[in-house]
Amino acid sequence: MGEKMSKVTIPARLERLHDVFEFVDGFMKNAQISAELQGKIKLAVEEIFVNIASYAYPNGHDNDDVTVRLSVDSGRLTVEFRDSGTPYNPLTKPDPDTSLSVAERGIGGFGVYFVKSIMDSVEYRYENGRNILITAKDLVQ
């Protein structure tokens, strides 16, 4: 099975989440990814896109695009996000202490932890003025 790849670039705005879902749904259907995995992957995609749309461009909507690239190769789905927003490595934030109550740990901080629990790998780098977050999920468990 050869690699299948597709990408889309859209404004990083919350109201464009449906466009991201449409793109991701279409790709995953064509790649014949199981419905169970599709649901999990969409949750991770939503978390990442919402964070980019909410925080990457604090100064407004000039050049606020995000590129979402999906590929399948050798039984592994890769979902890559690229944006030119504020440099931010979400992987440097420590995982929340799930043994504490909400009152003890506070609200928030679960987004990246949630994505890491769904996906099999999550990597970040900053290159040529762009945040690059690469997540991957093995399709055969």
N, C-alpha and C positions, 0 to 999 in steps of 0.2 A: 504494500500500500504506500503510495507516494504521499508527499506532503500536500495538504490543502491549506490555503491561506487566503484571508480576506481582511480588509481594513476599511475603516470609515473615520472621517474627521468631522466633528460637529462642535458647535459652541458648548462650552462647559457651563451649562445652565440647568438648574433643576428641572425646568419645564421641558427639557430635551431628553429626559430619562427614557421616555417612551420610544424615542428614535434608537437609543442604545439597545433597549430590549428587542425591538424589531430586528435590528441587525444581528444580535446575538442569537435570537430564536431561529432566524433563517439559517444562520451558519450551522448551528447545532443540529437542526433537523436534517440538513444536507449531509452532515458528517455522521448521521445516525447514532447520535449520543443518546443514551437511555433517558427516559423522562425523569427518573429519580436524580440522575446526575445533572440534567439540565436545570432542575429546580435549585439545587445547591449552588451551581455555578452562577446562576442569575442572582442569587442572594449576595454572593461575593462581588459580582460585577456592580450591583446596585450600591453596595457599601463603598466601594472604591470611587465610583463615578460621583456619588453624592458628596463625598469628602473633597474631591477635586473641585466640583462645582461650588461648594460652600466656602472653601478656604484657599484655593490656589491663586485666585485673582482678587486680592482684597481691594485693589484700586479701580475696579469696574470691569467693563466688558470689552476692552480693546485687545484684539488678538488673543481671545480667551479660549481658543480651540483645544480640544483633547482628541487624540487619535487612539482608537481602540483597534488593536490588531489581534485576530484570532488565527490560530493555526493548529492543525492536527498532523502529527508525524509519529510513526512507530507507537501508536496507542497512547499518545500523550497530547492533551489539549493545552495549548499555551495561550494565555490571555495577557496582552501587553497594553499598558496605558502610557501615553506620552503627552506631557503638557509643558508649556513654557512659563508656568506660574512660579510663585515663590519656591525656591529650593526647599524641599522638606523630605527627609528620610523617615517614613513612618516606622521603620523597623528598629530605630534607636530607642523608641519608647518601650519601657518594660511592660510585660504582660500584666494585666490586673491580677491581684491576689483573689482568686475565686473562693478562697476559704473564709474571707471576710464578708460581713453583711454589707448591704448597700450603704447603710448609715456609716459604717467604718471605712469603706473604700471610696465612697462618693459615686456620683453618676458619671458615666462616660468612660472612655478608654477601652471600650470593647470592640470597636470597629476592626482594627488591625488584628486583634486577637481572634476575632470571629473569622476573618478572611484566612488567617493562618490555620485555623482549625478545619476549614472546609477544603482548602487547596493543599496539594502535597508539597509545593515549594512556593516561596515568595521572595523575590530579590528586588533590590533597589539600586539605582545608580543615577548620578547627575552627570549629563554629558552634553556638550554643545548647547548649553543654556536650557536644557530640557530635563524634567523629572521623568525617569523611566522606571515603571513598576511592572515587573514581570512575574506573573503567577502561572502555575502549571498544575494540572490534575491528571493523574494516571487514569485512563479510561478502563483498564482491565485491572480489577482489584485482586 
